[in-house]
Structure formats: structure tokens, C-alpha cells
Amino acid sequence: MIDTASHETHTATPVVLTATFGPKRDGNAWSFRAMRSRLTRRDQSLYPKLSFSIGLAILCAVVLAAMILSRAWNDFAEARQNHYDIQYFRQVLDTANLISAERGPANDVMSDRTDAA
């Protein structure tokens, strides 16, 4: 290193700098008690806001899921009722077809134009 005041060259020993960010991080700094004390400071912690936001998101998701499931259940119940109605209507049509089939020969005889007299 050059000293500007005396113009002499000095050899400097390298200095090891250790950067410290925040308090010393030993085993006690990460204990449950230390974390709890950090979480209890409401003015500096985001934990309450995060908890509220997560709870609100879960509540919204549950409400939306309930709305979707109730709509799907109503559609299912309506489809099941339509199935029963179609089964009943088929029975009515089959019965009408059988009655109509019995009247067919009688109609042919009554509409015969041959004179028996």
C-alpha cells in the first residue's frame, strides 16, 4: 500500500472482514422462545396479516367449492328425476302401443268394403 503522506510503500496484512447481519446467530437465537417473542411483536411482524390472509383465502375457497358442489348436486338430482320421468313415459308409450296393436285387426275388419249382403 502506498502512503500518500510519506510516499513509502508498506506491506499490509490482509484483514478478514466478517459481515454480521443482525444479532449473533447462535443456537439460542433460533429457539422457540426467541421466535415466539418475534411473532408476538405485532407492529413489526407480518405473521398476523399472513394468517388472516391465508384464512380468508381458505374461507373463499370453501365457499366457492360449496357453491360449485351444490350446483352439481342439484344438476344430479334433476337428471335423476328426468330419468324416472322418462322410464314412466316409456311405460305409458309401451302400453299405448299394445292397445293400438289390438285395435289394428278390428279396424281392418270394420273398414272392409266388401258387401256381405
C-alpha positions in Angstrom: 0.0 0.0 0.0 1.3 3.5 -0.8 1.0 6.1 1.9 0.4 9.4 0.2 1.8 11.5 3.0 5.2 9.8 3.2 5.4 8.2 -0.3 6.6 5.0 1.3 5.5 1.6 0.4 4.1 -0.5 3.2 3.0 -4.1 3.1 -0.3 -4.6 4.7 -1.6 -7.8 6.1 -4.9 -8.8 4.7 -7.8 -8.0 7.0 -10.6 -10.5 7.2 -13.9 -8.8 7.4 -16.8 -10.8 8.6 -20.2 -9.3 7.8 -22.7 -9.6 10.6 -26.3 -9.1 9.7 -28.5 -8.6 12.7 -27.9 -10.3 16.0 -25.5 -13.1 16.5 -26.9 -16.3 15.1 -26.1 -19.0 17.7 -28.3 -21.8 18.9 -30.3 -19.7 21.3 -31.3 -17.1 18.6 -33.3 -19.7 16.8 -35.0 -21.2 19.8 -38.8 -21.5 20.1 -38.9 -18.7 22.7 -36.9 -16.3 20.5 -39.2 -17.0 17.5 -42.3 -16.6 19.7 -41.1 -13.3 21.0 -40.5 -12.1 17.4 -44.0 -13.3 16.4 -45.7 -11.6 19.4 -44.5 -8.1 18.2 -47.5 -7.2 16.2 -46.1 -3.9 15.0 -43.1 -5.4 13.3 -44.4 -8.8 12.3 -46.3 -9.9 9.2 -47.5 -13.1 10.8 -50.9 -11.8 11.8 -51.6 -10.4 8.4 -50.3 -13.5 6.7 -52.5 -15.7 8.9 -55.6 -13.6 8.2 -54.9 -13.6 4.5 -54.5 -17.4 4.4 -57.6 -17.8 6.5 -59.6 -15.5 4.2 -58.3 -17.4 1.1 -59.3 -20.7 2.6 -62.7 -19.4 3.5 -63.3 -18.1 0.0 -62.1 -21.4 -1.5 -64.5 -23.3 0.8 -67.4 -21.0 -0.1 -66.7 -21.3 -3.9 -66.4 -25.1 -3.6 -69.7 -25.3 -1.7 -71.4 -23.3 -4.4 -70.0 -25.5 -7.1 -70.9 -28.7 -5.3 -74.4 -27.6 -4.5 -75.0 -26.7 -8.2 -73.6 -30.1 -9.3 -75.8 -31.9 -6.7 -78.9 -30.0 -8.0 -78.0 -31.0 -11.6 -77.6 -34.6 -10.5 -80.9 -34.6 -8.7 -82.6 -33.1 -11.7 -81.1 -35.7 -14.0 -82.2 -38.5 -11.8 -85.7 -37.2 -11.7 -85.7 -36.8 -15.5 -84.5 -40.5 -15.7 -87.5 -41.6 -13.6 -89.9 -39.5 -15.7 -88.6 -41.0 -18.9 -89.0 -44.5 -17.6 -92.6 -43.8 -16.6 -93.2 -42.2 -20.0 -91.8 -45.2 -21.8 -94.2 -47.5 -19.8 -97.1 -45.3 -20.9 -96.0 -45.4 -24.6 -95.5 -49.2 -24.5 -99.0 -49.6 -23.0 -100.4 -47.3 -25.7 -98.6 -49.3 -28.4 -100.1 -52.6 -27.1 -103.6 -51.1 -27.0 -103.2 -49.8 -30.5 -101.9 -53.1 -31.8 -105.1 -54.8 -30.5 -107.3 -52.3 -32.4 -105.5 -52.8 -35.7 -107.2 -56.0 -36.8 -110.6 -54.7 -35.6 -110.1 -51.6 -37.7 -109.3 -53.7 -40.8 -112.5 -55.7 -40.4 -114.6 -52.6 -39.9 -113.1 -50.8 -42.8 -113.5 -53.8 -45.3 -115.7 -52.6 -48.2 -116.9 -56.0 -49.3 -120.6 -56.4 -49.1 -121.8 -59.4 -47.3 -125.4 -58.9 -48.2 
